[in-house]
């Protein structure tokens, strides 16, 4: 089994970005992303919320998401547990132990940043194999698309006054 751990960060408000997003708007967008992931993540084609609990320390939402064929090596539909840690983090946990954290933070100059931290588990892949390298390369190409796509999705929703 191979586990690929990686993280990717982008500025939320780079030069020229309009409208400028606040942390509250980004948080509202990340909460929406749990219920409507295909608005942000092109590899997810469907989502069904199975249950919602909270808000003791945040919210817990269990959802069933369908990925484009071939994205996951053990099936296209996965039940995820989504944990909210307001106002800065949402964690997505999958049954195979894979997880993704969406983290809103601030940099040295107080700029807002969005980081996705990934832990992808592939039980059928040998560590150090060519297949493991190809999968890791695929994830490095996907990471900026996921982070920047989420930022731009939130920006679009702010323009449309949906968050």
PADO-237768 format. One line per field, with one value per atom (N, C-alpha, C): residue number from 1; residue in one letter; atom name; x, y, z. Coordinates in steps of 0.02 Angstrom, whole numbers. Example, Ala and Ser with C-alpha at 12.3 -4.5 7.8 and 13.67 -1.06 7.14 Angstrom:
<sites>
n: [1, 1, 1, 2, 2, 2]
res: [A, A, A, S, S, S]
atom: [N, CA, C, N, CA, C]
c1: [660, 615, 660, 642, 684, 645]
c2: [-284, -225, -165, -112, -53, 2]
c3: [390, 390, 390, 354, 357, 394]
</sites>
This chain:
<sites>
n: [1, 1, 1, 2, 2, 2, 3, 3, 3, 4, 4, 4, 5, 5, 5, 6, 6, 6, 7, 7, 7, 8, 8, 8, 9, 9, 9, 10, 10, 10, 11, 11, 11, 12, 12, 12, 13, 13, 13, 14, 14, 14, 15, 15, 15, 16, 16, 16, 17, 17, 17, 18, 18, 18, 19, 19, 19, 20, 20, 20, 21, 21, 21, 22, 22, 22, 23, 23, 23, 24, 24, 24, 25, 25, 25, 26, 26, 26, 27, 27, 27, 28, 28, 28, 29, 29, 29, 30, 30, 30, 31, 31, 31, 32, 32, 32, 33, 33, 33, 34, 34, 34, 35, 35, 35, 36, 36, 36, 37, 37, 37, 38, 38, 38, 39, 39, 39, 40, 40, 40, 41, 41, 41, 42, 42, 42, 43, 43, 43, 44, 44, 44, 45, 45, 45, 46, 46, 46, 47, 47, 47, 48, 48, 48, 49, 49, 49, 50, 50, 50, 51, 51, 51, 52, 52, 52, 53, 53, 53, 54, 54, 54, 55, 55, 55, 56, 56, 56, 57, 57, 57, 58, 58, 58, 59, 59, 59, 60, 60, 60, 61, 61, 61, 62, 62, 62, 63, 63, 63, 64, 64, 64, 65, 65, 65, 66, 66, 66, 67, 67, 67, 68, 68, 68, 69, 69, 69, 70, 70, 70, 71, 71, 71, 72, 72, 72, 73, 73, 73, 74, 74, 74, 75, 75, 75, 76, 76, 76, 77, 77, 77, 78, 78, 78, 79, 79, 79, 80, 80, 80, 81, 81, 81, 82, 82, 82, 83, 83, 83, 84, 84, 84, 85, 85, 85, 86, 86, 86, 87, 87, 87, 88, 88, 88, 89, 89, 89, 90, 90, 90, 91, 91, 91, 92, 92, 92, 93, 93, 93, 94, 94, 94, 95, 95, 95, 96, 96, 96, 97, 97, 97, 98, 98, 98, 99, 99, 99, 100, 100, 100, 101, 101, 101, 102, 102, 102, 103, 103, 103, 104, 104, 104, 105, 105, 105, 106, 106, 106, 107, 107, 107, 108, 108, 108, 109, 109, 109, 110, 110, 110, 111, 111, 111, 112, 112, 112, 113, 113, 113, 114, 114, 114, 115, 115, 115, 116, 116, 116, 117, 117, 117, 118, 118, 118, 119, 119, 119, 120, 120, 120, 121, 121, 121, 122, 122, 122, 123, 123, 123, 124, 124, 124, 125, 125, 125, 126, 126, 126, 127, 127, 127, 128, 128, 128, 129, 129, 129, 130, 130, 130, 131, 131, 131, 132, 132, 132, 133, 133, 133, 134, 134, 134, 135, 135, 135, 136, 136, 136, 137, 137, 137, 138, 138, 138, 139, 139, 139, 140, 140, 140, 141, 141, 141, 142, 142, 142, 143, 143, 143, 144, 144, 144, 145, 145, 145, 146, 146, 146, 147, 147, 147, 148, 148, 148, 149, 149, 149, 150, 150, 150, 151, 151, 151, 152, 152, 152, 153, 153, 153, 154, 154, 154, 155, 155, 155, 156, 156, 156, 157, 157, 157, 158, 158, 158, 159, 159, 159, 160, 160, 160, 161, 161, 161, 162, 162, 162, 163, 163, 163]
res: [X, X, X, X, X, X, X, X, X, X, X, X, X, X, X, X, X, X, X, X, X, X, X, X, X, X, X, X, X, X, X, X, X, X, X, X, X, X, X, X, X, X, X, X, X, X, X, X, X, X, X, X, X, X, X, X, X, X, X, X, X, X, X, X, X, X, X, X, X, X, X, X, X, X, X, X, X, X, X, X, X, X, X, X, X, X, X, X, X, X, X, X, X, X, X, X, X, X, X, X, X, X, X, X, X, X, X, X, X, X, X, X, X, X, X, X, X, X, X, X, X, X, X, X, X, X, X, X, X, X, X, X, X, X, X, X, X, X, X, X, X, X, X, X, X, X, X, X, X, X, X, X, X, X, X, X, X, X, X, X, X, X, X, X, X, X, X, X, X, X, X, X, X, X, X, X, X, X, X, X, X, X, X, X, X, X, X, X, X, X, X, X, X, X, X, X, X, X, X, X, X, X, X, X, X, X, X, X, X, X, X, X, X, X, X, X, X, X, X, X, X, X, X, X, X, X, X, X, X, X, X, X, X, X, X, X, X, X, X, X, X, X, X, X, X, X, X, X, X, X, X, X, X, X, X, X, X, X, X, X, X, X, X, X, X, X, X, X, X, X, X, X, X, X, X, X, X, X, X, X, X, X, X, X, X, X, X, X, X, X, X, X, X, X, X, X, X, X, X, X, X, X, X, X, X, X, X, X, X, X, X, X, X, X, X, X, X, X, X, X, X, X, X, X, X, X, X, X, X, X, X, X, X, X, X, X, X, X, X, X, X, X, X, X, X, X, X, X, X, X, X, X, X, X, X, X, X, X, X, X, X, X, X, X, X, X, X, X, X, X, X, X, X, X, X, X, X, X, X, X, X, X, X, X, X, X, X, X, X, X, X, X, X, X, X, X, X, X, X, X, X, X, X, X, X, X, X, X, X, X, X, X, X, X, X, X, X, X, X, X, X, X, X, X, X, X, X, X, X, X, X, X, X, X, X, X, X, X, X, X, X, X, X, X, X, X, X, X, X, X, X, X, X, X, X, X, X, X, X, X, X, X, X, X, X, X, X, X, X, X, X, X, X, X, X, X, X, X, X, X, X, X, X, X, X, X, X, X, X]
atom: [N, CA, C, N, CA, C, N, CA, C, N, CA, C, N, CA, C, N, CA, C, N, CA, C, N, CA, C, N, CA, C, N, CA, C, N, CA, C, N, CA, C, N, CA, C, N, CA, C, N, CA, C, N, CA, C, N, CA, C, N, CA, C, N, CA, C, N, CA, C, N, CA, C, N, CA, C, N, CA, C, N, CA, C, N, CA, C, N, CA, C, N, CA, C, N, CA, C, N, CA, C, N, CA, C, N, CA, C, N, CA, C, N, CA, C, N, CA, C, N, CA, C, N, CA, C, N, CA, C, N, CA, C, N, CA, C, N, CA, C, N, CA, C, N, CA, C, N, CA, C, N, CA, C, N, CA, C, N, CA, C, N, CA, C, N, CA, C, N, CA, C, N, CA, C, N, CA, C, N, CA, C, N, CA, C, N, CA, C, N, CA, C, N, CA, C, N, CA, C, N, CA, C, N, CA, C, N, CA, C, N, CA, C, N, CA, C, N, CA, C, N, CA, C, N, CA, C, N, CA, C, N, CA, C, N, CA, C, N, CA, C, N, CA, C, N, CA, C, N, CA, C, N, CA, C, N, CA, C, N, CA, C, N, CA, C, N, CA, C, N, CA, C, N, CA, C, N, CA, C, N, CA, C, N, CA, C, N, CA, C, N, CA, C, N, CA, C, N, CA, C, N, CA, C, N, CA, C, N, CA, C, N, CA, C, N, CA, C, N, CA, C, N, CA, C, N, CA, C, N, CA, C, N, CA, C, N, CA, C, N, CA, C, N, CA, C, N, CA, C, N, CA, C, N, CA, C, N, CA, C, N, CA, C, N, CA, C, N, CA, C, N, CA, C, N, CA, C, N, CA, C, N, CA, C, N, CA, C, N, CA, C, N, CA, C, N, CA, C, N, CA, C, N, CA, C, N, CA, C, N, CA, C, N, CA, C, N, CA, C, N, CA, C, N, CA, C, N, CA, C, N, CA, C, N, CA, C, N, CA, C, N, CA, C, N, CA, C, N, CA, C, N, CA, C, N, CA, C, N, CA, C, N, CA, C, N, CA, C, N, CA, C, N, CA, C, N, CA, C, N, CA, C, N, CA, C, N, CA, C, N, CA, C, N, CA, C, N, CA, C, N, CA, C, N, CA, C, N, CA, C, N, CA, C, N, CA, C, N, CA, C, N, CA, C, N, CA, C, N, CA, C, N, CA, C, N, CA, C, N, CA, C, N, CA, C, N, CA, C, N, CA, C, N, CA, C, N, CA, C, N, CA, C, N, CA, C, N, CA, C]
c1: [42, 0, 44, 23, 58, 10, 38, 1, 38, 1, 30, 6, 54, 40, 68, 27, 48, 3, 25, -16, 0, -51, -43, -78, -46, -73, -75, -128, -134, -159, -137, -166, -239, -282, -353, -366, -328, -337, -272, -251, -190, -201, -148, -156, -204, -251, -298, -362, -365, -426, -483, -541, -601, -661, -705, -699, -650, -622, -580, -624, -601, -641, -620, -669, -655, -653, -627, -626, -696, -743, -813, -842, -827, -852, -820, -755, -721, -750, -762, -791, -860, -901, -968, -963, -914, -904, -882, -838, -816, -874, -917, -976, -1022, -1030, -1072, -1041, -975, -939, -955, -967, -984, -1050, -1098, -1164, -1166, -1127, -1128, -1057, -1023, -953, -941, -988, -976, -971, -994, -985, -911, -871, -802, -752, -772, -725, -749, -715, -739, -740, -700, -699, -757, -797, -857, -918, -957, -1014, -1081, -1083, -1147, -1133, -1181, -1175, -1244, -1247, -1308, -1289, -1319, -1306, -1345, -1310, -1339, -1362, -1321, -1339, -1301, -1329, -1298, -1305, -1251, -1252, -1216, -1228, -1189, -1232, -1208, -1140, -1098, -1089, -1050, -983, -939, -875, -871, -926, -928, -982, -987, -1038, -1005, -1043, -1022, -1075, -1053, -1098, -1070, -1113, -1094, -1128, -1088, -1115, -1089, -1125, -1105, -1089, -1026, -1006, -985, -999, -981, -927, -872, -816, -820, -787, -783, -752, -772, -745, -669, -639, -567, -529, -563, -527, -505, -548, -531, -520, -470, -456, -499, -546, -589, -663, -680, -751, -762, -814, -827, -869, -907, -948, -918, -910, -878, -919, -926, -958, -904, -912, -864, -895, -854, -873, -838, -877, -851, -857, -802, -800, -782, -824, -813, -778, -727, -693, -694, -751, -759, -707, -686, -700, -642, -604, -542, -529, -568, -550, -610, -610, -656, -614, -626, -591, -640, -616, -655, -620, -655, -626, -662, -623, -651, -638, -679, -674, -606, -569, -505, -449, -465, -415, -389, -408, -390, -425, -392, -423, -398, -438, -420, -442, -397, -414, -412, -464, -467, -456, -401, -381, -374, -409, -403, -355, -302, -253, -232, -186, -158, -83, -54, 19, 50, 115, 153, 127, 101, 75, -1, -29, -100, -143, -111, -150, -184, -244, -281, -252, -246, -219, -268, -270, -309, -261, -259, -217, -262, -247, -277, -221, -231, -184, -215, -180, -207, -170, -207, -180, -219, -188, -222, -192, -235, -213, -232, -185, -196, -173, -219, -201, -171, -189, -166, -102, -71, -12, 50, 103, 166, 206, 231, 273, 334, 353, 412, 401, 342, 328, 317, 320, 305, 233, 188, 118, 111, 148, 145, 169, 222, 248, 196, 165, 113, 54, 34, -22, -2, 58, 80, 84, 111, 113, 43, -4, -74, -101, -87, -111, -78, -13, 20, -10, -32, -66, -136, -169, -237, -241, -191, -193, -205, -166, -180, -248, -271, -337, -390, -382, -431, -432, -373, -370, -394, -365, -384, -456, -478, -548, -596, -577, -619, -621, -564, -562, -604, -595, -634, -708, -724, -794, -825, -789, -814, -821, -772, -775, -837, -850, -909, -974, -977, -1036, -1046, -992, -997, -1025, -999, -1025, -1100, -1120, -1191, -1233, -1201, -1234, -1265, -1231, -1254, -1217, -1163, -1129, -1111]
c2: [-59, 0, 62, 112, 176, 229, 275, 333, 395, 438, 499, 557, 589, 647, 709, 760, 821, 878, 939, 998, 1051, 1092, 1146, 1208, 1266, 1329, 1381, 1421, 1478, 1538, 1599, 1659, 1665, 1686, 1693, 1757, 1809, 1874, 1897, 1862, 1883, 1950, 1985, 2048, 2041, 2087, 2088, 2049, 2012, 1972, 2018, 2006, 2043, 1996, 2003, 2044, 2013, 2054, 2028, 1991, 1933, 1891, 1900, 1898, 1899, 1828, 1819, 1753, 1726, 1770, 1747, 1721, 1755, 1732, 1666, 1659, 1596, 1539, 1552, 1501, 1481, 1530, 1515, 1473, 1488, 1449, 1377, 1368, 1300, 1260, 1292, 1256, 1236, 1280, 1263, 1206, 1205, 1153, 1083, 1077, 1012, 986, 1029, 1009, 1008, 1050, 1057, 1052, 996, 991, 999, 979, 983, 1055, 1104, 1175, 1195, 1155, 1172, 1120, 1057, 1001, 964, 976, 947, 871, 837, 764, 733, 775, 750, 767, 715, 724, 724, 698, 695, 694, 717, 717, 708, 662, 652, 657, 705, 711, 656, 615, 558, 578, 619, 641, 704, 741, 802, 802, 819, 825, 890, 913, 970, 1017, 1071, 1098, 1097, 1041, 1041, 1077, 1050, 1082, 1100, 1097, 1106, 1060, 1053, 1010, 948, 894, 831, 814, 807, 791, 728, 679, 619, 626, 617, 624, 567, 553, 504, 543, 539, 576, 527, 547, 507, 545, 510, 538, 517, 554, 534, 465, 424, 356, 355, 311, 302, 347, 394, 439, 401, 358, 318, 246, 212, 144, 91, 110, 60, 76, 113, 128, 202, 218, 288, 325, 288, 320, 304, 357, 351, 388, 359, 395, 432, 497, 539, 568, 574, 610, 677, 731, 799, 832, 854, 886, 959, 1003, 1075, 1099, 1141, 1173, 1248, 1281, 1352, 1396, 1448, 1466, 1452, 1398, 1391, 1324, 1272, 1207, 1162, 1125, 1071, 1010, 954, 892, 843, 809, 759, 692, 644, 578, 525, 481, 426, 360, 309, 245, 211, 223, 190, 225, 278, 316, 377, 386, 446, 506, 564, 624, 686, 737, 802, 854, 901, 957, 1020, 1061, 1127, 1177, 1215, 1257, 1329, 1374, 1446, 1472, 1507, 1534, 1604, 1632, 1698, 1692, 1730, 1732, 1788, 1797, 1847, 1918, 1933, 2000, 2003, 1956, 1953, 1935, 1910, 1890, 1823, 1816, 1753, 1701, 1639, 1584, 1525, 1485, 1423, 1365, 1318, 1259, 1197, 1152, 1086, 1038, 999, 948, 880, 841, 778, 718, 666, 601, 550, 527, 480, 411, 363, 293, 252, 212, 168, 98, 57, -9, -56, -47, -94, -71, -17, 10, -2, -24, -37, 28, 41, 99, 98, 155, 160, 137, 112, 87, 145, 128, 178, 201, 156, 174, 224, 215, 262, 331, 333, 397, 431, 393, 421, 449, 413, 437, 501, 502, 563, 622, 611, 664, 690, 644, 663, 708, 689, 730, 799, 803, 868, 913, 884, 924, 943, 900, 912, 963, 964, 1006, 1080, 1112, 1183, 1194, 1147, 1153, 1151, 1106, 1100, 1163, 1186, 1245, 1307, 1321, 1382, 1378, 1319, 1311, 1325, 1305, 1320, 1395, 1428, 1500, 1536, 1518, 1551, 1534, 1473, 1455, 1498, 1509, 1552, 1624, 1648, 1716, 1724, 1673, 1674, 1677, 1636, 1635, 1702, 1735, 1802, 1851, 1848, 1892, 1880, 1817, 1798, 1808, 1832, 1844, 1780, 1723, 1659, 1641, 1677, 1670, 1740]
c3: [0, 0, 0, -38, -38, -12, 29, 53, 27, -7, -34, 9, 44, 86, 51, 45, 13, 33, 21, 35, -17, -32, -80, -53, -58, -32, -87, -88, -134, -94, -116, -86, -108, -62, -78, -117, -103, -136, -170, -223, -258, -292, -313, -348, -407, -413, -469, -457, -402, -388, -366, -396, -374, -376, -329, -269, -220, -176, -123, -74, -52, -8, 65, 109, 181, 207, 268, 297, 307, 326, 334, 269, 213, 148, 129, 141, 124, 167, 231, 274, 249, 231, 205, 142, 100, 39, 54, 102, 120, 149, 188, 214, 156, 108, 50, 10, 7, -31, -5, 60, 89, 59, 50, 23, -53, -85, -158, -187, -178, -198, -273, -314, -387, -411, -370, -387, -382, -347, -332, -356, -357, -370, -432, -489, -551, -553, -510, -511, -472, -437, -403, -445, -461, -506, -471, -408, -371, -297, -258, -185, -153, -105, -66, 8, 44, 116, 151, 190, 225, 295, 330, 397, 415, 463, 489, 564, 600, 672, 691, 752, 777, 815, 837, 828, 892, 927, 990, 980, 939, 924, 850, 816, 744, 718, 654, 625, 596, 597, 565, 513, 452, 397, 363, 354, 316, 249, 196, 129, 85, 33, -17, -81, -102, -162, -217, -278, -336, -374, -387, -424, -497, -540, -610, -612, -660, -665, -667, -627, -627, -578, -546, -499, -437, -410, -352, -376, -347, -371, -337, -294, -262, -270, -321, -334, -343, -378, -394, -342, -300, -248, -180, -140, -75, -23, 36, 91, 130, 136, 171, 234, 285, 345, 343, 348, 343, 411, 438, 504, 496, 525, 522, 585, 578, 633, 620, 635, 617, 651, 617, 547, 501, 517, 479, 446, 460, 431, 422, 367, 355, 336, 370, 355, 322, 271, 235, 244, 275, 289, 249, 218, 178, 214, 200, 236, 229, 174, 166, 204, 241, 279, 243, 180, 143, 175, 173, 200, 164, 167, 139, 191, 206, 250, 208, 214, 182, 239, 236, 292, 269, 304, 292, 345, 322, 369, 347, 386, 369, 366, 319, 312, 352, 342, 380, 370, 312, 298, 307, 345, 361, 300, 246, 188, 201, 173, 180, 133, 158, 118, 124, 71, 72, 58, 104, 97, 96, 51, 52, 70, 123, 143, 127, 88, 62, 93, 108, 125, 83, 29, -16, -5, 9, 19, -42, -64, -121, -101, -76, -50, -103, -165, -217, -252, -228, -262, -219, -250, -215, -206, -145, -134, -180, -206, -249, -321, -336, -404, -453, -516, -568, -561, -544, -534, -477, -422, -366, -388, -428, -454, -498, -542, -587, -547, -495, -453, -417, -389, -354, -402, -462, -513, -529, -534, -548, -493, -430, -374, -372, -389, -390, -444, -499, -551, -529, -491, -470, -413, -369, -308, -323, -368, -381, -413, -453, -484, -429, -380, -326, -282, -262, -218, -254, -312, -349, -374, -392, -413, -356, -296, -238, -224, -227, -217, -269, -331, -384, -380, -358, -347, -293, -239, -185, -210, -248, -275, -320, -361, -405, -364, -311, -268, -232, -214, -184, -235, -297, -350, -360, -357, -368, -304, -251, -186, -157, -167, -140, -75, -60, 5, 29]
</sites>
